[in-house]
Amino acid sequence: MNTQRLKVAIGLLLGVALGALCRAFGLPAPAPPALAGALLVVAMTLGYLGVGRWCAQREARNRPLCGGPDGSTVKAGP
C-alpha cells in the first residue's frame, strides 16, 4: 500500500472513530450540521488536493528568476 492510500485510510478511520465517540458521549460533532456545509468541506478538500497535484506536474517556468541562498536574482538584461 502506498503512502497516499495509507494517509487516506488513516484519515477515514480517524473521522469515523471521532464521530462515533462524539455520538457515544453526547458531544456535539465537530462538523457542519447541514448537508450544504458538509459538501463545502468536501469541495474544499478536493480543490486543495487537485491544485496540489496540478502544481506538482507543471513546469517551473520562473526558476531562473528565483533568488539563491543570499536572495540575489539573475539580472534580466545587460
Secondary structure, 3 states (H helix, E strand, C coil): CCHHHHHHHHHHHHHHHHHHHHHHHCCCCCCCCCHHHHHHHHHHHHHHHHHHHHHHHCCCCCHHHCCCCCCCCCCCCC
